[in-house]
Amino acid sequence: MSLSIRPLTELDWPGVMALQREAYGETLVEPKSVLQSKQRLGPQSCWGVWRDECLLAYCLAHPWPLGTPPPLGQVAEADAGKTMQMYLHDMAVSPQARGLGVAKALLEQLEDGARAQGFSHLALVAVAGADGYWRRHGFTRQRISKCLADYGEGARYKVKPL
């Protein structure tokens, strides 16, 4: 049973939605239309990890202005004319895949792809107690003026230079 990483397709959305619920419960679940808007903004940076035909993890990332995370739960539209970075909107890993290195593989692929596209930073909002995980992977907290209350208690905007 080998693992494969490939871009998400239209046929993958039922699995993505199920995995989102499995990973976050009901607290941070976003509608399919919102997640698909992320893919439209960054089709080259939205992937899934499969073992056989089972989706084990996914990554949704897209270009976005530095220092201003997109609103949670809202369809994202392109925002031209500002300094852009690659924004990691969501990375979810099924509990049955933890410890297999899938998150690390997705992050490495995202970093390589972002560099190839000319981005100098990755950014994200760490949620649900994941601040330490992202710190171990080189992300540091950056203070911003936007309130992150919609992202849940303890949410932190984090940036990693590439």
CNS distance restraints for C-alpha pairs under 8 A (distance, minus, plus):
assign (resid   1 and name CA) (resid  51 and name CA) 6.35 0.50 0.50
assign (resid   1 and name CA) (resid  52 and name CA) 6.59 0.50 0.50
assign (resid   2 and name CA) (resid  51 and name CA) 5.95 0.50 0.50
assign (resid   2 and name CA) (resid  52 and name CA) 7.19 0.50 0.50
assign (resid   3 and name CA) (resid  49 and name CA) 6.64 0.50 0.50
assign (resid   3 and name CA) (resid  50 and name CA) 5.58 0.50 0.50
assign (resid   3 and name CA) (resid  51 and name CA) 4.74 0.50 0.50
assign (resid   3 and name CA) (resid  52 and name CA) 7.35 0.50 0.50
assign (resid   4 and name CA) (resid  49 and name CA) 5.56 0.50 0.50
assign (resid   4 and name CA) (resid  50 and name CA) 5.28 0.50 0.50
assign (resid   4 and name CA) (resid  51 and name CA) 6.55 0.50 0.50
assign (resid   5 and name CA) (resid  47 and name CA) 6.57 0.50 0.50
assign (resid   5 and name CA) (resid  48 and name CA) 5.66 0.50 0.50
assign (resid   5 and name CA) (resid  49 and name CA) 4.51 0.50 0.50
assign (resid   5 and name CA) (resid  50 and name CA) 6.47 0.50 0.50
assign (resid   5 and name CA) (resid 106 and name CA) 7.91 0.50 0.50
assign (resid   6 and name CA) (resid  47 and name CA) 5.43 0.50 0.50
assign (resid   6 and name CA) (resid  48 and name CA) 5.74 0.50 0.50
assign (resid   6 and name CA) (resid  49 and name CA) 6.74 0.50 0.50
assign (resid   7 and name CA) (resid  43 and name CA) 7.76 0.50 0.50
assign (resid   7 and name CA) (resid  44 and name CA) 7.22 0.50 0.50
assign (resid   7 and name CA) (resid  45 and name CA) 7.58 0.50 0.50
assign (resid   7 and name CA) (resid  46 and name CA) 5.83 0.50 0.50
assign (resid   7 and name CA) (resid  47 and name CA) 4.17 0.50 0.50
assign (resid   7 and name CA) (resid  48 and name CA) 6.22 0.50 0.50
assign (resid   8 and name CA) (resid  12 and name CA) 6.08 0.50 0.50
assign (resid   8 and name CA) (resid  13 and name CA) 7.96 0.50 0.50
assign (resid   8 and name CA) (resid  46 and name CA) 6.06 0.50 0.50
assign (resid   8 and name CA) (resid  47 and name CA) 5.00 0.50 0.50
assign (resid   8 and name CA) (resid  48 and name CA) 5.86 0.50 0.50
assign (resid   9 and name CA) (resid  13 and name CA) 7.40 0.50 0.50
assign (resid  12 and name CA) (resid  16 and name CA) 6.29 0.50 0.50
assign (resid  13 and name CA) (resid  17 and name CA) 6.02 0.50 0.50
assign (resid  13 and name CA) (resid  32 and name CA) 7.55 0.50 0.50
assign (resid  14 and name CA) (resid  18 and name CA) 6.24 0.50 0.50
assign (resid  15 and name CA) (resid  19 and name CA) 6.05 0.50 0.50
assign (resid  15 and name CA) (resid  55 and name CA) 6.36 0.50 0.50
assign (resid  16 and name CA) (resid  20 and name CA) 6.03 0.50 0.50
assign (resid  16 and name CA) (resid  55 and name CA) 7.63 0.50 0.50
assign (resid  16 and name CA) (resid  58 and name CA) 6.99 0.50 0.50
assign (resid  17 and name CA) (resid  21 and name CA) 6.43 0.50 0.50
assign (resid  17 and name CA) (resid  32 and name CA) 6.90 0.50 0.50
assign (resid  18 and name CA) (resid  22 and name CA) 6.22 0.50 0.50
assign (resid  19 and name CA) (resid  23 and name CA) 5.99 0.50 0.50
assign (resid  19 and name CA) (resid  55 and name CA) 7.92 0.50 0.50
assign (resid  19 and name CA) (resid  56 and name CA) 7.82 0.50 0.50
assign (resid  19 and name CA) (resid  57 and name CA) 7.41 0.50 0.50
assign (resid  19 and name CA) (resid  92 and name CA) 7.00 0.50 0.50
assign (resid  19 and name CA) (resid  93 and name CA) 7.48 0.50 0.50
assign (resid  19 and name CA) (resid  94 and name CA) 6.42 0.50 0.50
assign (resid  20 and name CA) (resid  24 and name CA) 6.02 0.50 0.50
assign (resid  20 and name CA) (resid  25 and name CA) 7.68 0.50 0.50
assign (resid  20 and name CA) (resid  29 and name CA) 6.46 0.50 0.50
assign (resid  20 and name CA) (resid  92 and name CA) 6.45 0.50 0.50
assign (resid  21 and name CA) (resid  25 and name CA) 4.89 0.50 0.50
assign (resid  21 and name CA) (resid  26 and name CA) 6.38 0.50 0.50
assign (resid  21 and name CA) (resid  29 and name CA) 6.20 0.50 0.50
assign (resid  22 and name CA) (resid  94 and name CA) 6.96 0.50 0.50
assign (resid  23 and name CA) (resid  92 and name CA) 6.06 0.50 0.50
assign (resid  23 and name CA) (resid  93 and name CA) 6.69 0.50 0.50
assign (resid  23 and name CA) (resid  94 and name CA) 6.37 0.50 0.50
assign (resid  23 and name CA) (resid  95 and name CA) 7.52 0.50 0.50
assign (resid  24 and name CA) (resid  28 and name CA) 5.83 0.50 0.50
assign (resid  24 and name CA) (resid  29 and name CA) 6.62 0.50 0.50
assign (resid  25 and name CA) (resid  29 and name CA) 7.07 0.50 0.50
assign (resid  28 and name CA) (resid 151 and name CA) 7.25 0.50 0.50
assign (resid  28 and name CA) (resid 152 and name CA) 7.97 0.50 0.50
assign (resid  30 and name CA) (resid  34 and name CA) 6.39 0.50 0.50
assign (resid  30 and name CA) (resid  35 and name CA) 6.94 0.50 0.50
assign (resid  30 and name CA) (resid  72 and name CA) 7.76 0.50 0.50
assign (resid  30 and name CA) (resid  73 and name CA) 5.31 0.50 0.50
assign (resid  31 and name CA) (resid  35 and name CA) 6.68 0.50 0.50
assign (resid  31 and name CA) (resid  73 and name CA) 7.04 0.50 0.50
assign (resid  32 and name CA) (resid  36 and name CA) 5.99 0.50 0.50
assign (resid  33 and name CA) (resid  37 and name CA) 6.21 0.50 0.50
assign (resid  33 and name CA) (resid  75 and name CA) 6.69 0.50 0.50
assign (resid  34 and name CA) (resid  38 and name CA) 6.81 0.50 0.50
assign (resid  34 and name CA) (resid  73 and name CA) 6.24 0.50 0.50
assign (resid  34 and name CA) (resid  74 and name CA) 5.71 0.50 0.50
assign (resid  34 and name CA) (resid  75 and name CA) 4.47 0.50 0.50
assign (resid  34 and name CA) (resid  76 and name CA) 6.97 0.50 0.50
assign (resid  35 and name CA) (resid  39 and name CA) 6.74 0.50 0.50
assign (resid  35 and name CA) (resid  60 and name CA) 7.66 0.50 0.50
assign (resid  35 and name CA) (resid  75 and name CA) 7.64 0.50 0.50
assign (resid  36 and name CA) (resid  40 and name CA) 6.30 0.50 0.50
assign (resid  37 and name CA) (resid  41 and name CA) 6.37 0.50 0.50
assign (resid  37 and name CA) (resid  75 and name CA) 5.64 0.50 0.50
assign (resid  37 and name CA) (resid  76 and name CA) 5.65 0.50 0.50
assign (resid  37 and name CA) (resid  77 and name CA) 7.42 0.50 0.50
assign (resid  38 and name CA) (resid  42 and name CA) 6.26 0.50 0.50
assign (resid  38 and name CA) (resid  60 and name CA) 6.48 0.50 0.50
assign (resid  38 and name CA) (resid  61 and name CA) 6.65 0.50 0.50
assign (resid  38 and name CA) (resid  62 and name CA) 6.18 0.50 0.50
assign (resid  38 and name CA) (resid  75 and name CA) 7.81 0.50 0.50
assign (resid  38 and name CA) (resid  76 and name CA) 6.50 0.50 0.50
assign (resid  38 and name CA) (resid  89 and name CA) 7.62 0.50 0.50
assign (resid  39 and name CA) (resid  43 and name CA) 4.89 0.50 0.50
assign (resid  39 and name CA) (resid  45 and name CA) 7.68 0.50 0.50
assign (resid  39 and name CA) (resid  46 and name CA) 6.02 0.50 0.50
assign (resid  39 and name CA) (resid  60 and name CA) 6.55 0.50 0.50
assign (resid  39 and name CA) (resid  61 and name CA) 7.31 0.50 0.50
assign (resid  39 and name CA) (resid  62 and name CA) 7.16 0.50 0.50
assign (resid  41 and name CA) (resid  62 and name CA) 5.51 0.50 0.50
assign (resid  41 and name CA) (resid  63 and name CA) 6.81 0.50 0.50
assign (resid  41 and name CA) (resid  76 and name CA) 7.86 0.50 0.50
assign (resid  41 and name CA) (resid  77 and name CA) 7.47 0.50 0.50
assign (resid  41 and name CA) (resid  78 and name CA) 6.70 0.50 0.50
assign (resid  42 and name CA) (resid  46 and name CA) 6.65 0.50 0.50
assign (resid  42 and name CA) (resid  60 and name CA) 7.90 0.50 0.50
assign (resid  42 and name CA) (resid  61 and name CA) 6.13 0.50 0.50
assign (resid  42 and name CA) (resid  62 and name CA) 4.13 0.50 0.50
assign (resid  42 and name CA) (resid  63 and name CA) 6.48 0.50 0.50
assign (resid  43 and name CA) (resid  62 and name CA) 7.68 0.50 0.50
assign (resid  44 and name CA) (resid 113 and name CA) 7.94 0.50 0.50
assign (resid  45 and name CA) (resid  59 and name CA) 7.59 0.50 0.50
assign (resid  45 and name CA) (resid  60 and name CA) 6.59 0.50 0.50
assign (resid  45 and name CA) (resid  61 and name CA) 5.41 0.50 0.50
assign (resid  45 and name CA) (resid  62 and name CA) 6.42 0.50 0.50
assign (resid  45 and name CA) (resid 110 and name CA) 6.41 0.50 0.50
assign (resid  45 and name CA) (resid 113 and name CA) 7.09 0.50 0.50
assign (resid  46 and name CA) (resid  58 and name CA) 7.39 0.50 0.50
assign (resid  46 and name CA) (resid  59 and name CA) 5.34 0.50 0.50
assign (resid  46 and name CA) (resid  60 and name CA) 4.47 0.50 0.50
assign (resid  46 and name CA) (resid  61 and name CA) 5.78 0.50 0.50
assign (resid  46 and name CA) (resid  62 and name CA) 7.88 0.50 0.50
assign (resid  47 and name CA) (resid  58 and name CA) 5.57 0.50 0.50
assign (resid  47 and name CA) (resid  59 and name CA) 5.29 0.50 0.50
assign (resid  47 and name CA) (resid  60 and name CA) 6.81 0.50 0.50
assign (resid  47 and name CA) (resid 106 and name CA) 7.75 0.50 0.50
assign (resid  48 and name CA) (resid  55 and name CA) 6.68 0.50 0.50
assign (resid  48 and name CA) (resid  56 and name CA) 7.44 0.50 0.50
assign (resid  48 and name CA) (resid  57 and name CA) 5.60 0.50 0.50
assign (resid  48 and name CA) (resid  58 and name CA) 4.11 0.50 0.50
assign (resid  48 and name CA) (resid  59 and name CA) 6.34 0.50 0.50
assign (resid  49 and name CA) (resid  55 and name CA) 5.89 0.50 0.50
assign (resid  49 and name CA) (resid  56 and name CA) 5.54 0.50 0.50
assign (resid  49 and name CA) (resid  57 and name CA) 5.11 0.50 0.50
assign (resid  49 and name CA) (resid  58 and name CA) 6.13 0.50 0.50
assign (resid  49 and name CA) (resid 102 and name CA) 7.04 0.50 0.50
assign (resid  50 and name CA) (resid  54 and name CA) 5.33 0.50 0.50
assign (resid  50 and name CA) (resid  55 and name CA) 4.56 0.50 0.50
assign (resid  50 and name CA) (resid  56 and name CA) 5.49 0.50 0.50
assign (resid  50 and name CA) (resid  57 and name CA) 7.29 0.50 0.50
assign (resid  51 and name CA) (resid  55 and name CA) 6.76 0.50 0.50
assign (resid  51 and name CA) (resid  56 and name CA) 6.90 0.50 0.50
assign (resid  56 and name CA) (resid  93 and name CA) 6.03 0.50 0.50
assign (resid  56 and name CA) (resid  94 and name CA) 5.32 0.50 0.50
assign (resid  56 and name CA) (resid  96 and name CA) 7.60 0.50 0.50
assign (resid  56 and name CA) (resid  97 and name CA) 5.95 0.50 0.50
assign (resid  57 and name CA) (resid  91 and name CA) 7.24 0.50 0.50
assign (resid  57 and name CA) (resid  92 and name CA) 5.43 0.50 0.50
assign (resid  57 and name CA) (resid  93 and name CA) 4.26 0.50 0.50
assign (resid  57 and name CA) (resid  94 and name CA) 5.97 0.50 0.50
assign (resid  57 and name CA) (resid  97 and name CA) 7.72 0.50 0.50
assign (resid  57 and name CA) (resid 102 and name CA) 7.02 0.50 0.50
assign (resid  57 and name CA) (resid 103 and name CA) 7.49 0.50 0.50
assign (resid  58 and name CA) (resid  90 and name CA) 7.83 0.50 0.50
assign (resid  58 and name CA) (resid  91 and name CA) 5.65 0.50 0.50
assign (resid  58 and name CA) (resid  92 and name CA) 5.59 0.50 0.50
assign (resid  58 and name CA) (resid  93 and name CA) 6.78 0.50 0.50
assign (resid  58 and name CA) (resid 106 and name CA) 7.89 0.50 0.50
assign (resid  59 and name CA) (resid  88 and name CA) 7.53 0.50 0.50
assign (resid  59 and name CA) (resid  89 and name CA) 7.83 0.50 0.50
assign (resid  59 and name CA) (resid  90 and name CA) 5.74 0.50 0.50
assign (resid  59 and name CA) (resid  91 and name CA) 4.40 0.50 0.50
assign (resid  59 and name CA) (resid  92 and name CA) 6.76 0.50 0.50
assign (resid  59 and name CA) (resid 106 and name CA) 6.80 0.50 0.50
assign (resid  60 and name CA) (resid  88 and name CA) 6.24 0.50 0.50
assign (resid  60 and name CA) (resid  89 and name CA) 5.60 0.50 0.50
assign (resid  60 and name CA) (resid  90 and name CA) 5.20 0.50 0.50
assign (resid  60 and name CA) (resid  91 and name CA) 6.45 0.50 0.50
assign (resid  61 and name CA) (resid  86 and name CA) 6.64 0.50 0.50
assign (resid  61 and name CA) (resid  87 and name CA) 5.42 0.50 0.50
assign (resid  61 and name CA) (resid  88 and name CA) 4.29 0.50 0.50
assign (resid  61 and name CA) (resid  89 and name CA) 5.32 0.50 0.50
assign (resid  61 and name CA) (resid  90 and name CA) 6.96 0.50 0.50
assign (resid  61 and name CA) (resid 110 and name CA) 7.92 0.50 0.50
assign (resid  62 and name CA) (resid  86 and name CA) 5.51 0.50 0.50
assign (resid  62 and name CA) (resid  87 and name CA) 5.37 0.50 0.50
assign (resid  62 and name CA) (resid  88 and name CA) 6.73 0.50 0.50
assign (resid  62 and name CA) (resid  89 and name CA) 7.50 0.50 0.50
assign (resid  63 and name CA) (resid  84 and name CA) 6.08 0.50 0.50
assign (resid  63 and name CA) (resid  85 and name CA) 5.56 0.50 0.50
assign (resid  63 and name CA) (resid  86 and name CA) 4.52 0.50 0.50
assign (resid  63 and name CA) (resid  87 and name CA) 5.77 0.50 0.50
assign (resid  64 and name CA) (resid  68 and name CA) 7.84 0.50 0.50
assign (resid  64 and name CA) (resid  69 and name CA) 7.57 0.50 0.50
assign (resid  64 and name CA) (resid  70 and name CA) 7.70 0.50 0.50
assign (resid  64 and name CA) (resid  78 and name CA) 7.58 0.50 0.50
assign (resid  64 and name CA) (resid  79 and name CA) 7.04 0.50 0.50
assign (resid  64 and name CA) (resid  84 and name CA) 5.19 0.50 0.50
assign (resid  64 and name CA) (resid  85 and name CA) 5.63 0.50 0.50
assign (resid  64 and name CA) (resid  86 and name CA) 6.20 0.50 0.50
assign (resid  64 and name CA) (resid  87 and name CA) 5.83 0.50 0.50
assign (resid  65 and name CA) (resid  69 and name CA) 7.64 0.50 0.50
assign (resid  65 and name CA) (resid  79 and name CA) 7.18 0.50 0.50
assign (resid  65 and name CA) (resid  82 and name CA) 5.78 0.50 0.50
assign (resid  65 and name CA) (resid  83 and name CA) 5.48 0.50 0.50
assign (resid  65 and name CA) (resid  84 and name CA) 4.28 0.50 0.50
assign (resid  65 and name CA) (resid  85 and name CA) 6.10 0.50 0.50
assign (resid  66 and name CA) (resid  82 and name CA) 7.92 0.50 0.50
assign (resid  66 and name CA) (resid  83 and name CA) 6.00 0.50 0.50
assign (resid  66 and name CA) (resid  84 and name CA) 5.43 0.50 0.50
assign (resid  66 and name CA) (resid  85 and name CA) 5.61 0.50 0.50
assign (resid  66 and name CA) (resid 123 and name CA) 7.52 0.50 0.50
assign (resid  67 and name CA) (resid 142 and name CA) 7.87 0.50 0.50
assign (resid  67 and name CA) (resid 144 and name CA) 6.15 0.50 0.50
assign (resid  68 and name CA) (resid 144 and name CA) 7.35 0.50 0.50
assign (resid  68 and name CA) (resid 146 and name CA) 6.89 0.50 0.50
assign (resid  69 and name CA) (resid  87 and name CA) 7.82 0.50 0.50
assign (resid  69 and name CA) (resid 124 and name CA) 7.35 0.50 0.50
assign (resid  69 and name CA) (resid 125 and name CA) 7.35 0.50 0.50
assign (resid  69 and name CA) (resid 146 and name CA) 7.97 0.50 0.50
assign (resid  69 and name CA) (resid 157 and name CA) 7.72 0.50 0.50
assign (resid  70 and name CA) (resid  76 and name CA) 6.91 0.50 0.50
assign (resid  71 and name CA) (resid  76 and name CA) 7.75 0.50 0.50
assign (resid  72 and name CA) (resid 150 and name CA) 6.55 0.50 0.50
assign (resid  72 and name CA) (resid 151 and name CA) 6.80 0.50 0.50
assign (resid  84 and name CA) (resid 119 and name CA) 7.34 0.50 0.50
assign (resid  85 and name CA) (resid 119 and name CA) 5.55 0.50 0.50
assign (resid  85 and name CA) (resid 120 and name CA) 6.55 0.50 0.50
assign (resid  85 and name CA) (resid 121 and name CA) 5.24 0.50 0.50
assign (resid  85 and name CA) (resid 122 and name CA) 5.90 0.50 0.50
assign (resid  85 and name CA) (resid 123 and name CA) 6.96 0.50 0.50
assign (resid  86 and name CA) (resid 114 and name CA) 6.28 0.50 0.50
assign (resid  86 and name CA) (resid 119 and name CA) 6.44 0.50 0.50
assign (resid  86 and name CA) (resid 121 and name CA) 6.36 0.50 0.50
assign (resid  86 and name CA) (resid 122 and name CA) 4.89 0.50 0.50
assign (resid  86 and name CA) (resid 123 and name CA) 6.38 0.50 0.50
assign (resid  87 and name CA) (resid 122 and name CA) 5.69 0.50 0.50
assign (resid  87 and name CA) (resid 123 and name CA) 4.80 0.50 0.50
assign (resid  87 and name CA) (resid 124 and name CA) 5.70 0.50 0.50
assign (resid  88 and name CA) (resid 122 and name CA) 6.96 0.50 0.50
assign (resid  88 and name CA) (resid 123 and name CA) 6.08 0.50 0.50
assign (resid  88 and name CA) (resid 124 and name CA) 5.08 0.50 0.50
assign (resid  89 and name CA) (resid 124 and name CA) 6.28 0.50 0.50
assign (resid  89 and name CA) (resid 125 and name CA) 7.57 0.50 0.50
assign (resid  91 and name CA) (resid 103 and name CA) 7.48 0.50 0.50
assign (resid  93 and name CA) (resid  97 and name CA) 6.49 0.50 0.50
assign (resid  93 and name CA) (resid  98 and name CA) 6.80 0.50 0.50
assign (resid  93 and name CA) (resid 102 and name CA) 7.51 0.50 0.50
assign (resid  93 and name CA) (resid 103 and name CA) 6.86 0.50 0.50
assign (resid  94 and name CA) (resid  98 and name CA) 6.74 0.50 0.50
assign (resid  97 and name CA) (resid 102 and name CA) 7.25 0.50 0.50
assign (resid  98 and name CA) (resid 102 and name CA) 7.56 0.50 0.50
assign (resid 101 and name CA) (resid 105 and name CA) 6.21 0.50 0.50
assign (resid 102 and name CA) (resid 106 and name CA) 6.16 0.50 0.50
assign (resid 103 and name CA) (resid 107 and name CA) 6.09 0.50 0.50
assign (resid 104 and name CA) (resid 108 and name CA) 6.11 0.50 0.50
assign (resid 105 and name CA) (resid 109 and name CA) 6.19 0.50 0.50
assign (resid 106 and name CA) (resid 110 and name CA) 6.08 0.50 0.50
assign (resid 107 and name CA) (resid 111 and name CA) 6.11 0.50 0.50
assign (resid 108 and name CA) (resid 112 and name CA) 6.15 0.50 0.50
assign (resid 109 and name CA) (resid 113 and name CA) 6.05 0.50 0.50
assign (resid 110 and name CA) (resid 114 and name CA) 5.98 0.50 0.50
assign (resid 111 and name CA) (resid 115 and name CA) 6.16 0.50 0.50
assign (resid 111 and name CA) (resid 122 and name CA) 7.48 0.50 0.50
assign (resid 111 and name CA) (resid 162 and name CA) 7.06 0.50 0.50
assign (resid 112 and name CA) (resid 116 and name CA) 6.19 0.50 0.50
assign (resid 113 and name CA) (resid 117 and name CA) 6.24 0.50 0.50
assign (resid 114 and name CA) (resid 118 and name CA) 6.39 0.50 0.50
assign (resid 114 and name CA) (resid 119 and name CA) 5.31 0.50 0.50
assign (resid 114 and name CA) (resid 120 and name CA) 7.71 0.50 0.50
assign (resid 114 and name CA) (resid 122 and name CA) 7.75 0.50 0.50
assign (resid 115 and name CA) (resid 119 and name CA) 5.33 0.50 0.50
assign (resid 115 and name CA) (resid 120 and name CA) 6.70 0.50 0.50
assign (resid 115 and name CA) (resid 162 and name CA) 6.74 0.50 0.50
assign (resid 119 and name CA) (resid 162 and name CA) 7.58 0.50 0.50
assign (resid 120 and name CA) (resid 161 and name CA) 5.93 0.50 0.50
assign (resid 120 and name CA) (resid 162 and name CA) 5.15 0.50 0.50
assign (resid 121 and name CA) (resid 159 and name CA) 6.67 0.50 0.50
assign (resid 121 and name CA) (resid 160 and name CA) 5.53 0.50 0.50
assign (resid 121 and name CA) (resid 161 and name CA) 4.43 0.50 0.50
assign (resid 121 and name CA) (resid 162 and name CA) 5.25 0.50 0.50
assign (resid 122 and name CA) (resid 159 and name CA) 5.69 0.50 0.50
assign (resid 122 and name CA) (resid 160 and name CA) 5.16 0.50 0.50
assign (resid 122 and name CA) (resid 161 and name CA) 6.46 0.50 0.50
assign (resid 122 and name CA) (resid 162 and name CA) 7.03 0.50 0.50
assign (resid 123 and name CA) (resid 139 and name CA) 7.89 0.50 0.50
assign (resid 123 and name CA) (resid 157 and name CA) 7.30 0.50 0.50
assign (resid 123 and name CA) (resid 158 and name CA) 5.59 0.50 0.50
assign (resid 123 and name CA) (resid 159 and name CA) 4.32 0.50 0.50
assign (resid 123 and name CA) (resid 160 and name CA) 6.32 0.50 0.50
assign (resid 124 and name CA) (resid 157 and name CA) 5.86 0.50 0.50
assign (resid 124 and name CA) (resid 158 and name CA) 5.44 0.50 0.50
assign (resid 124 and name CA) (resid 159 and name CA) 6.62 0.50 0.50
assign (resid 125 and name CA) (resid 151 and name CA) 7.80 0.50 0.50
assign (resid 125 and name CA) (resid 155 and name CA) 6.29 0.50 0.50
assign (resid 125 and name CA) (resid 156 and name CA) 5.32 0.50 0.50
assign (resid 125 and name CA) (resid 157 and name CA) 4.39 0.50 0.50
assign (resid 125 and name CA) (resid 158 and name CA) 5.98 0.50 0.50
assign (resid 126 and name CA) (resid 130 and name CA) 5.53 0.50 0.50
assign (resid 126 and name CA) (resid 131 and name CA) 5.24 0.50 0.50
assign (resid 126 and name CA) (resid 134 and name CA) 7.17 0.50 0.50
assign (resid 126 and name CA) (resid 155 and name CA) 5.47 0.50 0.50
assign (resid 126 and name CA) (resid 156 and name CA) 5.14 0.50 0.50
assign (resid 126 and name CA) (resid 157 and name CA) 6.38 0.50 0.50
assign (resid 126 and name CA) (resid 158 and name CA) 6.92 0.50 0.50
assign (resid 127 and name CA) (resid 131 and name CA) 6.94 0.50 0.50
assign (resid 127 and name CA) (resid 151 and name CA) 6.54 0.50 0.50
assign (resid 127 and name CA) (resid 152 and name CA) 6.68 0.50 0.50
assign (resid 127 and name CA) (resid 153 and name CA) 7.83 0.50 0.50
assign (resid 127 and name CA) (resid 154 and name CA) 6.89 0.50 0.50
assign (resid 127 and name CA) (resid 155 and name CA) 4.84 0.50 0.50
assign (resid 127 and name CA) (resid 156 and name CA) 6.99 0.50 0.50
assign (resid 128 and name CA) (resid 152 and name CA) 7.18 0.50 0.50
assign (resid 128 and name CA) (resid 153 and name CA) 7.69 0.50 0.50
assign (resid 128 and name CA) (resid 154 and name CA) 7.48 0.50 0.50
assign (resid 128 and name CA) (resid 155 and name CA) 7.29 0.50 0.50
assign (resid 129 and name CA) (resid 154 and name CA) 7.10 0.50 0.50
assign (resid 129 and name CA) (resid 155 and name CA) 7.87 0.50 0.50
assign (resid 130 and name CA) (resid 134 and name CA) 6.49 0.50 0.50
assign (resid 131 and name CA) (resid 135 and name CA) 6.20 0.50 0.50
assign (resid 131 and name CA) (resid 155 and name CA) 7.87 0.50 0.50
assign (resid 131 and name CA) (resid 156 and name CA) 6.98 0.50 0.50
assign (resid 132 and name CA) (resid 136 and name CA) 6.24 0.50 0.50
assign (resid 133 and name CA) (resid 137 and name CA) 6.69 0.50 0.50
assign (resid 134 and name CA) (resid 138 and name CA) 6.61 0.50 0.50
assign (resid 134 and name CA) (resid 139 and name CA) 5.47 0.50 0.50
assign (resid 134 and name CA) (resid 140 and name CA) 7.94 0.50 0.50
assign (resid 134 and name CA) (resid 158 and name CA) 7.97 0.50 0.50
assign (resid 135 and name CA) (resid 139 and name CA) 4.80 0.50 0.50
assign (resid 135 and name CA) (resid 140 and name CA) 6.00 0.50 0.50
assign (resid 138 and name CA) (resid 160 and name CA) 5.91 0.50 0.50
assign (resid 139 and name CA) (resid 158 and name CA) 5.56 0.50 0.50
assign (resid 139 and name CA) (resid 159 and name CA) 5.07 0.50 0.50
assign (resid 139 and name CA) (resid 160 and name CA) 4.49 0.50 0.50
assign (resid 139 and name CA) (resid 161 and name CA) 8.00 0.50 0.50
assign (resid 140 and name CA) (resid 158 and name CA) 5.15 0.50 0.50
assign (resid 140 and name CA) (resid 159 and name CA) 5.47 0.50 0.50
assign (resid 140 and name CA) (resid 160 and name CA) 6.43 0.50 0.50
assign (resid 141 and name CA) (resid 156 and name CA) 6.52 0.50 0.50
assign (resid 141 and name CA) (resid 157 and name CA) 5.80 0.50 0.50
assign (resid 141 and name CA) (resid 158 and name CA) 4.35 0.50 0.50
assign (resid 141 and name CA) (resid 159 and name CA) 6.46 0.50 0.50
assign (resid 142 and name CA) (resid 156 and name CA) 7.91 0.50 0.50
assign (resid 142 and name CA) (resid 157 and name CA) 5.82 0.50 0.50
assign (resid 142 and name CA) (resid 158 and name CA) 5.53 0.50 0.50
assign (resid 142 and name CA) (resid 159 and name CA) 6.58 0.50 0.50
assign (resid 143 and name CA) (resid 157 and name CA) 6.96 0.50 0.50
assign (resid 144 and name CA) (resid 157 and name CA) 7.42 0.50 0.50
assign (resid 148 and name CA) (resid 152 and name CA) 7.23 0.50 0.50
assign (resid 148 and name CA) (resid 155 and name CA) 6.27 0.50 0.50
assign (resid 148 and name CA) (resid 156 and name CA) 7.49 0.50 0.50
assign (resid 149 and name CA) (resid 153 and name CA) 6.51 0.50 0.50
assign (resid 149 and name CA) (resid 155 and name CA) 7.35 0.50 0.50
assign (resid 151 and name CA) (resid 155 and name CA) 5.91 0.50 0.50
